Amino acid sequence: MHVLILGGDGYLGWPTAMYFSKRGYDVTVVDNYFRRNACLELDVGMLYPVPTLIERAKIWYELTGKEIKVLIADLTEPEIIRSLFDGRVTYSWALKKEFTGLPETVVHYAEQPSAPYSLIDYRYANITVQNNLLVTNNLMWGLRDFSRDTHVIHIGTMGEYGTPNIDIPEGWIEIEHKGRKDKFLFPRQASSLYHTTKIMDTDLMWFGVRMWDLRVTDLMQGPVYGIETEESVIDERLRTIFNYDEIFGTIVNRFIVQALVDYPLTVYGRGGQTRGYLNINDTLQCVKMSEKTPATKGELRIFNQIMETFSANELAEKVQRVGQNLGYDVRIDHLENPRKEAEEHYYNPTYQGLGEIGVKPHYLTDEVLEGMMHVVERFKENMRRDVIFRGIKWG
Ligand SMILES: NC(=O)c1ccc[n+]([C@@H]2O[C@H](COP(=O)([O-])OP(=O)(O)OC[C@H]3O[C@@H](n4cnc5c(N)ncnc54)[C@H](O)[C@@H]3O)[C@@H](O)[C@H]2O)c1
């Protein structure tokens, strides 16, 4: 089986590549270092240096004897994606240069993934819209023209739904209107421009499913936390990238670093913002289980990829408690909210589908937080207080 991972250098992409490779899949990864370059350009740093994607593939090969083929290229270029399906691809690194063949599965992570980035100003808004929509559209046309049986696993986001005042189903809703019924995508109202591009991704793929019988699983993922996975513990050079800045750091990862450098945990406004969260190891499980039980032809299958929900206040209190037990003086600060969002709201998403196909959740326990703090505190010298908060405004 061949898995093609778009965005294979990223926080989730590289652990996914190792995960499938270890389980005997042929794996190809593609990335253009968008994320690394954005971190350099915006000077937000990362917790520790990470070898390039090619270096990591070589390290993985030396340690396991397994090959992960690498292509460093920009997926907004249609010919790049098409070359991965019609065999013209020239790998940037591979032991065997010949084409692996059509992928049974494409895991699509290759997007600009940050809400604050998309709202810095109109230039970053443009980059986000162009990058995310072009990659998804190019992928869809590549599949249409060369490989309609390939199953796409796209990572969407729970942020597509926003925070409606009604329960959130897994993607679809049946509506009765003037005595007639039909099934539609649940109304989406994103909380940022980035999240809006994810809605548009879903719409693009839904079009491809309706027109060309493509097979798509869209995983509406919540913010991910975590650092180590089963494969990265073999050698620390295989550890995934880790951001703790306002732009690219997800909330739990950020709070952990803040706790360690005596930077009060930055809760925005009243802190009642509630979201669904998951451990990075569960992202891998969810993608694997989706791959094992693919969507059928002409199906857009949607799962809500979260394991539990917390408010920002609850997360801050957890991190504070665990940090204090380790001897850190952790304070919580309620900042004026730079974002435009409800600070208290109803939130009741369904998230059963992934459990039904075999995913076993890991929860955010004190032990998990403590484990993360122990890994992260080794890099205390690298932590920069100036990147933690700069208050990119939504309004
Ligand atoms: N991490 C989370 O908490 C989270 C939560 C919900 C959804 N998601 C979604 O999951 C996906 C992966 O997120 P992540 O946290 O790993 O982000 P990431 O930025 O670490 O990974 C995305 C990767 O795609 C690459 N990429 C972007 N545009 C590209 C292009 N045009 N050509 C080639 N490569 C390109 C980037 O360089 C990066 O390595 C994203 O689509 C994101 O929207 C992430």
The ligand as an SDF file (V2000), in Angstrom:
LIG
                    3D

 44 48  0  0  0  0  0  0  0  0999 V2000
   -2.1110   21.1620   14.5000 N   0  0  0  0  0  0  0  0  0  0  0  0
   -3.3860   21.3630   14.8340 C   0  0  0  0  0  0  0  0  0  0  0  0
   -3.7180   21.5640   16.0090 O   0  0  0  0  0  0  0  0  0  0  0  0
   -4.4580   21.3170   13.7850 C   0  0  0  0  0  0  0  0  0  0  0  0
   -5.8100   21.4010   14.1870 C   0  0  0  0  0  0  0  0  0  0  0  0
   -6.8170   21.3350   13.2220 C   0  0  0  0  0  0  0  0  0  0  0  0
   -6.4820   21.1960   11.8920 C   0  0  0  0  0  0  0  0  0  0  0  0
   -5.1700   21.1350   11.5190 N   0  0  0  0  0  0  0  0  0  0  0  0
   -4.8690   20.9620   10.0980 C   0  0  0  0  0  0  0  0  0  0  0  0
   -3.9660   19.8880    9.9410 O   0  0  0  0  0  0  0  0  0  0  0  0
   -3.0580   20.1370    8.8720 C   0  0  0  0  0  0  0  0  0  0  0  0
   -1.6380   19.9750    9.3620 C   0  0  0  0  0  0  0  0  0  0  0  0
   -1.4180   20.8590   10.4520 O   0  0  0  0  0  0  0  0  0  0  0  0
   -0.0010   21.0110   11.1240 P   0  0  0  0  0  0  0  0  0  0  0  0
   -0.2330   21.4950   12.5030 O   0  0  0  0  0  0  0  0  0  0  0  0
    0.7850   19.7790   10.8970 O   0  0  0  0  0  0  0  0  0  0  0  0
    0.5860   22.2180   10.2690 O   0  0  0  0  0  0  0  0  0  0  0  0
    2.0600   22.3830    9.6670 P   0  0  0  0  0  0  0  0  0  0  0  0
    2.1830   23.7790    9.1920 O   0  0  0  0  0  0  0  0  0  0  0  0
    3.0600   21.9370   10.6700 O   0  0  0  0  0  0  0  0  0  0  0  0
    2.0410   21.3500    8.4630 O   0  0  0  0  0  0  0  0  0  0  0  0
    1.6200   21.6800    7.1690 C   0  0  0  0  0  0  0  0  0  0  0  0
    2.7860   21.3690    6.2460 C   0  0  0  0  0  0  0  0  0  0  0  0
    2.3580   21.6190    4.9050 O   0  0  0  0  0  0  0  0  0  0  0  0
    3.3970   22.2810    4.2290 C   0  0  0  0  0  0  0  0  0  0  0  0
    2.8150   23.0720    3.1450 N   0  0  0  0  0  0  0  0  0  0  0  0
    1.9700   24.1360    3.2470 C   0  0  0  0  0  0  0  0  0  0  0  0
    1.6870   24.6070    2.0280 N   0  0  0  0  0  0  0  0  0  0  0  0
    2.3760   23.8520    1.1350 C   0  0  0  0  0  0  0  0  0  0  0  0
    2.5020   23.8600   -0.2790 C   0  0  0  0  0  0  0  0  0  0  0  0
    1.9120   24.7970   -1.0250 N   0  0  0  0  0  0  0  0  0  0  0  0
    3.2890   22.9220   -0.8590 N   0  0  0  0  0  0  0  0  0  0  0  0
    3.9320   21.9810   -0.1130 C   0  0  0  0  0  0  0  0  0  0  0  0
    3.8450   21.9230    1.2290 N   0  0  0  0  0  0  0  0  0  0  0  0
    3.0740   22.8500    1.8500 C   0  0  0  0  0  0  0  0  0  0  0  0
    4.0760   23.1500    5.2950 C   0  0  0  0  0  0  0  0  0  0  0  0
    5.3930   23.5000    4.9540 O   0  0  0  0  0  0  0  0  0  0  0  0
    4.0010   22.2660    6.5200 C   0  0  0  0  0  0  0  0  0  0  0  0
    5.1480   21.4890    6.6940 O   0  0  0  0  0  0  0  0  0  0  0  0
   -3.3740   21.5400    8.3630 C   0  0  0  0  0  0  0  0  0  0  0  0
   -4.1640   21.4390    7.2180 O   0  0  0  0  0  0  0  0  0  0  0  0
   -4.1700   22.1640    9.4860 C   0  0  0  0  0  0  0  0  0  0  0  0
   -5.0910   23.0880    8.9800 O   0  0  0  0  0  0  0  0  0  0  0  0
   -4.1610   21.1880   12.4350 C   0  0  0  0  0  0  0  0  0  0  0  0
  1  2  1  0
  2  3  2  0
  2  4  1  0
  4  5  1  0
  4 44  2  0
  5  6  2  0
  6  7  1  0
  7  8  2  0
  8  9  1  0
  8 44  1  0
  9 10  1  0
  9 42  1  0
 10 11  1  0
 11 12  1  0
 11 40  1  0
 12 13  1  0
 13 14  1  0
 14 15  2  0
 14 16  1  0
 14 17  1  0
 17 18  1  0
 18 19  2  0
 18 20  1  0
 18 21  1  0
 21 22  1  0
 22 23  1  0
 23 24  1  0
 23 38  1  0
 24 25  1  0
 25 26  1  0
 25 36  1  0
 26 27  1  0
 26 35  1  0
 27 28  2  0
 28 29  1  0
 29 30  1  0
 29 35  2  0
 30 31  1  0
 30 32  2  0
 32 33  1  0
 33 34  2  0
 34 35  1  0
 36 37  1  0
 36 38  1  0
 38 39  1  0
 40 41  1  0
 40 42  1  0
 42 43  1  0
M  CHG  2   8   1  16  -1
M  END
$$$$
